[in-house]
C-alpha cells in the first residue's frame, strides 16, 4: 500500500505535497523535508569524516613503518661501521666479526649461521665433528 502523496499543513491544514518545502497557501515550512535534508547532510559529513580519519590512520602507520626501517638500517650500518673489519682479516676473524655484528642487530638466524662459520673457519674440533655427521 502506497502512502498518499498529499499531507495536511500543520499550520493551516491545507493539503500540500509531502515533497514540498513549504505550504503553498500559508508558507509554513514542511519540517519532514528539512529533517530529511539535514539527515542526508549529517550522513555525508559522517562519511567524509570517517574517510579522512581512516586515511590519516593509514598514513600514520605507513610513516611509522618507514621510520622503523630507517632506524633498523642505521643500526645495521653503525654496527658494521663500528667494527672496522681489517682488510687482511682471515676467514676466522671475518666470521667472528660478522657474528658479533648480527648479535648486535638482533638477527639470530644470521648470527647462528656466522657462529657456525666461525667455528669451522677457526678450527673448532666440535663443529668439525658435527659437520661430518
C-alpha positions in Angstrom: 0.0 0.0 0.0 1.5 3.3 -1.0 1.4 6.4 1.1 -0.6 9.3 -0.2 1.5 12.0 -1.9 -0.5 14.7 -0.1 -0.5 15.7 3.5 -2.1 18.5 5.5 -0.2 21.6 6.5 0.5 21.7 10.3 -0.4 25.5 10.4 -3.4 25.9 8.1 -4.5 22.3 7.4 -4.5 22.9 3.6 -3.4 19.9 1.5 0.2 20.0 0.2 2.7 17.7 -1.3 4.9 15.6 1.0 7.9 16.8 -1.0 7.1 20.5 -0.9 9.5 22.5 1.2 6.7 24.8 2.4 2.9 25.2 2.3 1.8 27.0 -0.9 -1.1 28.6 1.0 0.5 30.0 4.1 4.2 29.4 3.6 4.7 27.3 6.7 7.9 25.1 6.2 7.5 21.4 5.8 9.6 20.0 8.7 9.8 16.4 7.3 11.6 17.6 4.2 14.0 19.7 6.3 14.8 16.8 8.6 15.4 14.5 5.6 17.8 17.1 4.1 19.6 17.5 7.4 19.8 13.7 7.8 21.4 13.4 4.3 23.9 16.2 5.2 24.8 14.7 8.5 25.3 11.3 7.0 27.5 12.8 4.3 29.6 14.7 6.8 30.0 11.5 8.9 31.1 9.5 5.8 33.6 12.2 4.9 35.0 12.4 8.4 35.3 8.6 8.5 37.2 8.6 5.2 39.6 11.3 6.4 40.1 9.6 9.7 40.8 6.2 8.0 43.3 7.7 5.6 45.1 9.6 8.4 45.4 6.4 10.4 46.8 4.5 7.4 49.2 7.3 6.6 50.5 7.3 10.2 51.1 3.5 10.1 53.0 3.9 6.8 55.1 6.7 8.4 55.9 4.5 11.4 56.8 1.6 9.2 59.1 3.7 7.2 60.8 5.3 10.2 61.3 1.8 11.7 63.0 0.5 8.6 65.2 3.7 8.5 66.2 3.1 12.2 67.0 -0.5 11.6 69.2 0.3 8.6 71.0 3.0 10.6 71.5 0.5 13.4 73.0 -2.1 11.0 75.2 0.5 9.4 76.5 1.6 12.8 77.2 -2.0 13.8 79.2 -2.7 10.7 81.0 0.7 10.7 81.9 0.4 14.4 83.7 -2.9 13.9 86.0 -1.7 11.1 86.9 -5.2 9.8 90.6 -5.2 8.8 91.3 -5.6 5.1 93.6 -8.5 5.6 91.4 -10.4 8.0 91.3 -14.1 7.6 88.2 -16.3 7.4 88.2 -16.8 11.2 88.4 -13.1 12.1 85.8 -12.2 9.4 83.4 -14.8 10.6 83.7 -13.7 14.2 83.2 -10.0 13.2 80.1 -10.8 11.3 78.7 -13.0 14.1 79.2 -10.1 16.6 77.5 -7.7 14.2 74.4 -9.9 13.8 74.3 -10.3 17.6 74.2 -6.6 18.0 71.4 -6.1 15.4 69.4 -9.0 16.9 69.3 -11.2 13.8 69.5 -14.6 15.4 69.3 -16.7 12.3 72.2 -14.9 10.6 74.1 -14.9 13.9 73.9 -18.7 14.3 75.0 -19.1 10.7 78.1 -17.0 11.2 78.8 -18.6 14.5 78.9 -22.0 12.8 81.1 -20.5 10.0 83.4 -19.0 12.6 83.7 -22.4 14.4 84.6 -24.1 11.1 87.0 -21.4 10.0 88.8 -21.1 13.4 89.2 -24.9 13.6 86.9 -25.7 16.4 87.0 -29.5 16.6 83.4 -29.9 17.9 82.0 -28.1 14.9 84.0 -30.2 12.5 82.7 -33.4 14.1 79.1 -32.0 13.9 79.5 -31.1 10.2 80.9 -34.6 9.5 77.9 -36.3 10.9 
